[in-house]
Amino acid sequence: MSRHTSSVLHRAAIGASLLGLAAVAAGCSSAGSAVGGGNPDLITREQMAELSDENAYQVVQRLRPRWLRPRSQATLGTPARRDPVGVGTQPPLPPMPEIFVDNVRFGPIESLAQISLNELESIEFIDALDATTRYGTGYISGIIHVLTR
């Protein structure tokens, strides 16, 4: 193989790799997108203005329903326990995110229903790592932070 042919093939391989990376990046950015576009971890006042919902729970349920799903505790290092069917008790449900309002712990996920739509400025999902940095340990499912007006 000539030096010129090798160089052309090398450039073609690099071009194909870059094209593949661009496709993966585009797929990743769209996979986490929120309803209506924007940041998948933030609900803004503008997004809520279009809704007729009455409380924060309904807003989250409509715009970011994945925030209301339990997070699994299983990891590669500590997989979930699997008891044989019918033996022992039911394993506990995975934990749900905790609710914080204006940087103060407010309660469990159901407490979102106590916060009126009129009081809301924004609602943000904070993952477990950031929640641990901001508020300490114990928030393995992250938190939902509500900012009021």
Z-matrix of the N, CA and C atoms (Angstrom, degrees):
N
C 1 1.442
C 2 1.531 1 107.64
N 3 1.305 2 115.68 1 134.49
C 4 1.460 3 119.79 2 -177.83
C 5 1.530 4 109.99 3 -75.39
N 6 1.297 5 114.10 4 162.57
C 7 1.459 6 120.92 5 179.70
C 8 1.537 7 110.16 6 -64.36
N 9 1.326 8 116.78 7 -38.41
C 10 1.469 9 121.82 8 179.65
C 11 1.534 10 110.71 9 -65.27
N 12 1.325 11 117.84 10 -44.73
C 13 1.467 12 122.40 11 179.84
C 14 1.515 13 110.18 12 -63.27
N 15 1.320 14 116.95 13 -41.90
C 16 1.456 15 121.51 14 178.45
C 17 1.529 16 111.14 15 -62.20
N 18 1.318 17 116.98 16 -41.09
C 19 1.457 18 121.54 17 179.04
C 20 1.526 19 111.47 18 -65.42
N 21 1.336 20 116.94 19 -41.57
C 22 1.461 21 121.31 20 178.78
C 23 1.524 22 110.64 21 -64.11
N 24 1.332 23 116.44 22 -44.17
C 25 1.472 24 120.47 23 178.65
C 26 1.526 25 110.67 24 -63.53
N 27 1.313 26 116.55 25 -39.51
C 28 1.463 27 120.81 26 179.34
C 29 1.538 28 110.51 27 -62.70
N 30 1.331 29 117.07 28 -44.88
C 31 1.465 30 121.30 29 178.02
C 32 1.529 31 111.21 30 -63.61
N 33 1.326 32 116.44 31 -39.76
C 34 1.468 33 120.30 32 179.01
C 35 1.526 34 110.46 33 -64.36
N 36 1.326 35 116.50 34 -40.08
C 37 1.462 36 120.12 35 179.20
C 38 1.529 37 110.82 36 -65.37
N 39 1.313 38 116.65 37 -40.87
C 40 1.468 39 120.53 38 178.18
C 41 1.522 40 109.99 39 -64.60
N 42 1.331 41 116.68 40 -43.58
C 43 1.465 42 120.81 41 178.48
C 44 1.518 43 111.94 42 -60.32
N 45 1.337 44 116.49 43 -43.19
C 46 1.465 45 120.30 44 178.85
C 47 1.524 46 111.05 45 -64.92
N 48 1.331 47 116.45 46 -38.59
C 49 1.473 48 119.91 47 178.34
C 50 1.517 49 111.13 48 -64.06
N 51 1.333 50 116.42 49 -43.82
C 52 1.462 51 120.03 50 179.42
C 53 1.519 52 111.14 51 -64.66
N 54 1.313 53 117.22 52 -38.54
C 55 1.465 54 121.13 53 177.37
C 56 1.524 55 110.44 54 -63.65
N 57 1.317 56 116.36 55 -41.84
C 58 1.464 57 120.47 56 177.75
C 59 1.517 58 112.00 57 -63.48
N 60 1.339 59 116.84 58 -42.41
C 61 1.461 60 120.44 59 177.79
C 62 1.522 61 111.35 60 -63.11
N 63 1.330 62 116.69 61 -39.15
C 64 1.463 63 119.90 62 178.78
C 65 1.523 64 110.61 63 -64.00
N 66 1.323 65 117.24 64 -39.31
C 67 1.464 66 120.77 65 178.83
C 68 1.521 67 111.19 66 -66.03
N 69 1.329 68 116.97 67 -41.16
C 70 1.467 69 120.76 68 178.19
C 71 1.523 70 110.20 69 -64.41
N 72 1.323 71 117.37 70 -43.93
C 73 1.466 72 121.10 71 179.71
C 74 1.520 73 110.83 72 -61.83
N 75 1.309 74 117.62 73 -41.33
C 76 1.465 75 120.63 74 178.91
C 77 1.517 76 110.44 75 -65.28
N 78 1.311 77 117.95 76 -39.09
C 79 1.464 78 121.44 77 178.56
C 80 1.505 79 112.22 78 -66.26
N 81 1.337 80 116.65 79 -39.95
C 82 1.466 81 120.35 80 179.73
C 83 1.518 82 110.79 81 -66.32
N 84 1.312 83 117.52 82 -40.68
C 85 1.455 84 118.90 83 -177.40
C 86 1.515 85 111.11 84 -68.64
N 87 1.304 86 118.98 85 -33.84
C 88 1.458 87 119.89 86 -179.93
C 89 1.520 88 111.57 87 -81.39
N 90 1.338 89 118.25 88 -25.98
C 91 1.465 90 120.71 89 -177.89
C 92 1.516 91 111.92 90 -66.06
N 93 1.324 92 118.41 91 -32.31
C 94 1.451 93 121.04 92 -178.29
C 95 1.512 94 113.76 93 -99.20
N 96 1.311 95 117.30 94 8.73
C 97 1.459 96 118.70 95 -175.06
C 98 1.514 97 111.59 96 -70.00
N 99 1.285 98 115.16 97 154.12
C 100 1.448 99 122.21 98 -177.22
C 101 1.519 100 110.54 99 -92.07
N 102 1.322 101 115.03 100 162.51
C 103 1.447 102 120.10 101 173.65
C 104 1.518 103 106.98 102 -59.96
N 105 1.310 104 117.25 103 126.97
C 106 1.452 105 120.36 104 -179.38
C 107 1.519 106 113.07 105 82.97
N 108 1.334 107 118.35 106 7.17
C 109 1.453 108 121.49 107 178.37
C 110 1.514 109 111.91 108 81.26
N 111 1.319 110 115.80 109 -179.88
C 112 1.454 111 120.75 110 178.45
C 113 1.509 112 113.44 111 89.27
N 114 1.309 113 115.23 112 -163.07
C 115 1.458 114 123.24 113 -177.38
C 116 1.528 115 110.06 114 -74.04
N 117 1.355 116 118.13 115 122.53
C 118 1.463 117 119.98 116 -179.02
C 119 1.532 118 113.64 117 -69.63
N 120 1.326 119 117.80 118 -10.95
C 121 1.462 120 121.83 119 -179.76
C 122 1.516 121 112.72 120 -107.02
N 123 1.340 122 118.02 121 14.97
C 124 1.458 123 121.18 122 -177.95
C 125 1.527 124 110.52 123 -143.64
N 126 1.321 125 115.05 124 135.98
C 127 1.468 126 121.98 125 171.16
C 128 1.524 127 105.70 126 -115.67
N 129 1.305 128 116.44 127 120.78
C 130 1.460 129 121.22 128 -176.72
C 131 1.528 130 111.48 129 -94.65
N 132 1.311 131 115.39 130 165.39
C 133 1.473 132 122.06 131 176.86
C 134 1.528 133 110.29 132 -59.29
N 135 1.325 134 116.76 133 -37.89
C 136 1.460 135 120.90 134 179.33
C 137 1.530 136 111.38 135 -62.32
N 138 1.327 137 117.47 136 -40.74
C 139 1.460 138 120.87 137 178.41
C 140 1.527 139 111.25 138 -66.52
N 141 1.333 140 116.10 139 -35.88
C 142 1.463 141 119.99 140 -179.09
C 143 1.522 142 111.97 141 -74.91
N 144 1.330 143 117.85 142 -25.39
C 145 1.466 144 121.71 143 -177.28
C 146 1.525 145 112.15 144 -61.41
N 147 1.319 146 117.21 145 -26.44
C 148 1.461 147 122.00 146 -178.61
C 149 1.528 148 112.82 147 -83.94
N 150 1.330 149 117.80 148 -3.66
C 151 1.461 150 121.46 149 -174.19
C 152 1.521 151 111.86 150 -99.26
N 153 1.310 152 114.69 151 154.25
C 154 1.460 153 119.79 152 174.66
C 155 1.534 154 110.79 153 -107.11
N 156 1.320 155 116.90 154 11.99
C 157 1.466 156 121.33 155 -179.52
C 158 1.523 157 110.34 156 -65.45
N 159 1.329 158 115.66 157 160.10
C 160 1.455 159 120.91 158 -175.24
C 161 1.521 160 114.49 159 -100.70
N 162 1.354 161 117.72 160 -26.35
C 163 1.457 162 118.55 161 -175.40
C 164 1.531 163 111.31 162 -143.35
N 165 1.336 164 115.07 163 172.75
C 166 1.455 165 121.66 164 -175.93
C 167 1.525 166 112.33 165 -63.06
N 168 1.337 167 117.65 166 -36.11
C 169 1.462 168 120.09 167 179.38
C 170 1.526 169 110.27 168 -61.48
N 171 1.319 170 117.58 169 -45.03
C 172 1.463 171 121.67 170 179.57
C 173 1.528 172 111.35 171 -64.28
N 174 1.331 173 116.81 172 -37.57
C 175 1.463 174 120.92 173 178.33
C 176 1.534 175 109.96 174 -62.64
N 177 1.322 176 116.09 175 -49.41
C 178 1.463 177 120.51 176 179.91
C 179 1.534 178 109.80 177 -63.70
N 180 1.319 179 117.06 178 -42.34
C 181 1.463 180 120.73 179 179.99
C 182 1.530 181 111.04 180 -59.50
N 183 1.304 182 117.33 181 -37.84
C 184 1.460 183 121.34 182 -178.55
C 185 1.540 184 112.18 183 -79.09
N 186 1.353 185 117.41 184 -45.78
C 187 1.459 186 120.75 185 -171.80
C 188 1.531 187 114.84 186 -93.50
N 189 1.317 188 118.46 187 -32.54
C 190 1.469 189 121.96 188 -178.41
C 191 1.524 190 110.50 189 -138.51
N 192 1.323 191 119.35 190 63.70
C 193 1.465 192 120.97 191 -176.02
C 194 1.531 193 114.00 192 -60.49
N 195 1.319 194 117.91 193 -24.73
C 196 1.475 195 119.46 194 179.69
C 197 1.529 196 111.89 195 -64.35
N 198 1.348 197 117.62 196 -23.99
C 199 1.460 198 120.35 197 177.55
C 200 1.522 199 111.47 198 -65.81
N 201 1.310 200 117.74 199 -23.09
C 202 1.467 201 122.10 200 -175.90
C 203 1.521 202 112.95 201 -93.17
N 204 1.311 203 117.30 202 3.62
C 205 1.466 204 121.40 203 179.59
C 206 1.520 205 109.71 204 -93.16
N 207 1.337 206 116.51 205 142.33
C 208 1.472 207 119.31 206 177.80
C 209 1.520 208 111.01 207 -60.95
N 210 1.310 209 116.43 208 147.18
C 211 1.459 210 122.16 209 176.77
C 212 1.514 211 107.84 210 -99.86
N 213 1.317 212 117.46 211 135.73
C 214 1.455 213 121.92 212 179.89
C 215 1.515 214 110.18 213 -73.38
N 216 1.327 215 116.05 214 142.43
C 217 1.458 216 121.25 215 177.23
C 218 1.517 217 111.60 216 -88.91
N 219 1.321 218 117.66 217 -10.82
C 220 1.453 219 120.52 218 -176.30
C 221 1.521 220 111.32 219 -68.35
N 222 1.321 221 115.42 220 138.78
C 223 1.450 222 122.09 221 174.25
C 224 1.516 223 107.64 222 -131.22
N 225 1.308 224 117.45 223 175.48
C 226 1.458 225 119.88 224 177.78
C 227 1.519 226 110.80 225 -63.22
N 228 1.326 227 116.66 226 -35.91
C 229 1.458 228 120.73 227 -178.98
C 230 1.514 229 113.39 228 -78.00
N 231 1.340 230 117.46 229 -29.60
C 232 1.454 231 122.11 230 -179.15
C 233 1.525 232 109.73 231 -134.21
N 234 1.336 233 117.75 232 77.35
C 235 1.462 234 119.61 233 -178.60
C 236 1.524 235 111.33 234 -64.84
N 237 1.328 236 115.82 235 157.23
C 238 1.458 237 121.08 236 179.71
C 239 1.525 238 110.36 237 -61.00
N 240 1.338 239 116.20 238 142.05
C 241 1.452 240 121.62 239 178.91
C 242 1.519 241 109.27 240 -70.68
N 243 1.301 242 116.83 241 137.39
C 244 1.460 243 120.53 242 179.96
C 245 1.528 244 108.75 243 -123.87
N 246 1.318 245 115.27 244 99.15
C 247 1.449 246 120.19 245 176.82
C 248 1.520 247 109.25 246 -81.73
N 249 1.332 248 116.93 247 148.65
C 250 1.465 249 118.14 248 174.56
C 251 1.527 250 110.14 249 -59.31
N 252 1.318 251 116.74 250 147.43
C 253 1.460 252 121.76 251 -178.32
C 254 1.529 253 109.65 252 -57.76
N 255 1.322 254 116.27 253 131.63
C 256 1.458 255 121.30 254 177.37
C 257 1.508 256 114.27 255 84.98
N 258 1.313 257 119.16 256 -2.45
C 259 1.458 258 121.69 257 -179.24
C 260 1.520 259 108.42 258 -108.41
N 261 1.328 260 116.68 259 130.78
C 262 1.451 261 120.09 260 177.11
C 263 1.519 262 112.03 261 78.40
N 264 1.291 263 115.43 262 -164.54
C 265 1.461 264 121.15 263 -178.75
C 266 1.518 265 110.32 264 -100.75
N 267 1.311 266 115.03 265 166.95
C 268 1.462 267 120.30 266 176.22
C 269 1.522 268 109.10 267 -66.94
N 270 1.339 269 117.65 268 136.58
C 271 1.457 270 118.45 269 176.58
C 272 1.522 271 109.56 270 -68.47
N 273 1.321 272 117.57 271 150.37
C 274 1.472 273 119.72 272 179.86
C 275 1.521 274 110.34 273 -64.80
N 276 1.324 275 115.21 274 152.80
C 277 1.455 276 120.00 275 176.34
C 278 1.524 277 109.91 276 -66.87
N 279 1.325 278 117.48 277 147.79
C 280 1.464 279 118.62 278 175.75
C 281 1.525 280 109.65 279 -60.57
N 282 1.319 281 117.35 280 150.75
C 283 1.467 282 120.35 281 -177.15
C 284 1.526 283 112.50 282 -69.01
N 285 1.313 284 114.53 283 155.01
C 286 1.458 285 122.88 284 176.75
C 287 1.530 286 108.24 285 -103.52
N 288 1.322 287 116.74 286 159.19
C 289 1.465 288 118.78 287 175.44
C 290 1.529 289 111.18 288 -62.28
N 291 1.313 290 116.37 289 148.00
C 292 1.464 291 122.51 290 174.37
C 293 1.521 292 108.85 291 -86.32
N 294 1.324 293 116.44 292 157.71
C 295 1.454 294 121.62 293 179.62
C 296 1.524 295 110.08 294 -104.33
N 297 1.334 296 115.64 295 131.49
C 298 1.457 297 122.93 296 173.12
C 299 1.517 298 107.24 297 -120.30
N 300 1.329 299 116.70 298 139.49
C 301 1.460 300 121.83 299 175.60
C 302 1.519 301 107.55 300 -122.33
N 303 1.308 302 116.28 301 122.00
C 304 1.466 303 122.42 302 -179.02
C 305 1.529 304 111.49 303 49.46
N 306 1.333 305 116.03 304 47.28
C 307 1.471 306 124.99 305 176.92
C 308 1.522 307 115.21 306 69.54
N 309 1.326 308 118.07 307 15.23
C 310 1.464 309 121.83 308 178.03
C 311 1.525 310 107.89 309 -121.17
N 312 1.354 311 115.95 310 134.39
C 313 1.467 312 119.92 311 179.04
C 314 1.518 313 108.94 312 -59.85
N 315 1.342 314 115.49 313 130.13
C 316 1.460 315 121.66 314 -174.17
C 317 1.520 316 112.44 315 -111.11
N 318 1.326 317 117.70 316 -35.94
C 319 1.451 318 119.57 317 179.16
C 320 1.508 319 113.31 318 152.41
N 321 1.347 320 115.82 319 -166.04
C 322 1.468 321 120.67 320 179.93
C 323 1.528 322 111.08 321 -74.38
N 324 1.293 323 116.07 322 175.57
C 325 1.461 324 122.76 323 -175.20
C 326 1.529 325 112.73 324 -55.20
N 327 1.326 326 117.15 325 -35.13
C 328 1.466 327 121.19 326 -178.81
C 329 1.526 328 112.31 327 -64.34
N 330 1.325 329 116.90 328 -22.70
C 331 1.464 330 119.95 329 -178.12
C 332 1.534 331 112.41 330 -68.00
N 333 1.319 332 117.94 331 -12.99
C 334 1.474 333 120.20 332 175.28
C 335 1.530 334 111.30 333 -59.27
N 336 1.336 335 116.53 334 -30.15
C 337 1.471 336 120.55 335 -178.45
C 338 1.528 337 112.07 336 -66.38
N 339 1.326 338 117.99 337 -16.41
C 340 1.462 339 121.90 338 -179.87
C 341 1.526 340 112.79 339 -83.46
N 342 1.324 341 117.49 340 -7.92
C 343 1.462 342 121.15 341 -175.20
C 344 1.528 343 108.73 342 -102.89
N 345 1.309 344 116.17 343 116.86
C 346 1.462 345 122.96 344 -177.71
C 347 1.530 346 111.44 345 -69.26
N 348 1.308 347 115.87 346 145.96
C 349 1.469 348 121.78 347 176.91
C 350 1.529 349 110.91 348 -56.17
N 351 1.321 350 117.39 349 -36.05
C 352 1.468 351 121.67 350 -178.72
C 353 1.531 352 113.31 351 -65.10
N 354 1.341 353 116.96 352 -22.09
C 355 1.460 354 121.33 353 -178.87
C 356 1.526 355 112.95 354 -85.31
N 357 1.335 356 118.08 355 -13.19
C 358 1.455 357 121.86 356 -168.53
C 359 1.519 358 113.84 357 -83.91
N 360 1.316 359 115.02 358 135.24
C 361 1.466 360 121.75 359 170.02
C 362 1.530 361 108.98 360 -104.14
N 363 1.343 362 116.94 361 -47.33
C 364 1.467 363 121.88 362 176.80
C 365 1.523 364 108.93 363 -158.93
N 366 1.331 365 114.32 364 161.90
C 367 1.462 366 121.68 365 175.42
C 368 1.520 367 105.90 366 -133.77
N 369 1.334 368 115.99 367 130.17
C 370 1.464 369 120.74 368 -176.11
C 371 1.513 370 110.21 369 -129.92
N 372 1.338 371 115.99 370 138.25
C 373 1.464 372 120.36 371 171.43
C 374 1.515 373 107.75 372 -92.50
N 375 1.332 374 116.48 373 128.59
C 376 1.464 375 122.30 374 178.90
C 377 1.520 376 107.10 375 -116.36
N 378 1.334 377 116.60 376 120.07
C 379 1.460 378 120.29 377 -176.04
C 380 1.532 379 111.14 378 -67.65
N 381 1.333 380 115.85 379 170.03
C 382 1.465 381 121.97 380 -173.85
C 383 1.526 382 112.42 381 -57.95
N 384 1.317 383 117.76 382 -41.21
C 385 1.462 384 120.40 383 -178.39
C 386 1.524 385 111.11 384 -64.42
N 387 1.314 386 117.01 385 -48.74
C 388 1.475 387 119.82 386 178.96
C 389 1.527 388 111.70 387 -67.53
N 390 1.338 389 117.13 388 -36.10
C 391 1.464 390 120.24 389 177.83
C 392 1.526 391 110.58 390 -63.64
N 393 1.322 392 116.99 391 -39.50
C 394 1.460 393 121.11 392 178.18
C 395 1.525 394 110.41 393 -64.92
N 396 1.331 395 116.61 394 -40.59
C 397 1.465 396 120.42 395 178.73
C 398 1.525 397 111.03 396 -63.79
N 399 1.327 398 117.04 397 -41.92
C 400 1.467 399 121.13 398 -176.02
C 401 1.526 400 113.76 399 -81.00
N 402 1.346 401 117.15 400 -41.53
C 403 1.466 402 120.56 401 -168.38
C 404 1.525 403 114.62 402 -122.03
N 405 1.320 404 118.92 403 -0.70
C 406 1.456 405 121.51 404 -179.20
C 407 1.521 406 111.53 405 97.64
N 408 1.315 407 115.25 406 -175.91
C 409 1.465 408 120.47 407 -176.05
C 410 1.520 409 111.42 408 -78.45
N 411 1.325 410 114.58 409 165.19
C 412 1.457 411 120.26 410 175.31
C 413 1.515 412 114.40 411 107.36
N 414 1.313 413 117.99 412 3.69
C 415 1.462 414 120.99 413 -178.35
C 416 1.527 415 109.71 414 -117.24
N 417 1.335 416 115.92 415 58.87
C 418 1.465 417 121.19 416 -173.80
C 419 1.524 418 112.71 417 -67.23
N 420 1.317 419 117.60 418 -15.04
C 421 1.464 420 120.61 419 176.26
C 422 1.515 421 111.37 420 -103.88
N 423 1.303 422 116.81 421 7.78
C 424 1.453 423 120.99 422 -178.05
C 425 1.516 424 110.88 423 81.14
N 426 1.328 425 114.96 424 -171.98
C 427 1.461 426 120.17 425 177.97
C 428 1.531 427 109.25 426 -137.06
N 429 1.306 428 115.08 427 158.85
C 430 1.449 429 122.00 428 170.16
C 431 1.525 430 104.73 429 -109.07
N 432 1.338 431 115.45 430 117.06
C 433 1.455 432 120.69 431 -177.31
C 434 1.523 433 109.60 432 -103.18
N 435 1.326 434 115.73 433 121.64
C 436 1.465 435 122.48 434 179.10
C 437 1.517 436 108.43 435 -102.02
N 438 1.305 437 115.51 436 128.47
C 439 1.459 438 120.82 437 175.08
C 440 1.511 439 106.96 438 -108.33
N 441 1.341 440 116.35 439 123.93
C 442 1.455 441 120.25 440 -178.46
C 443 1.521 442 110.14 441 -95.98
N 444 1.328 443 115.18 442 166.59
C 445 1.476 444 120.68 443 -179.85
C 446 1.502 445 111.21 444 -71.91
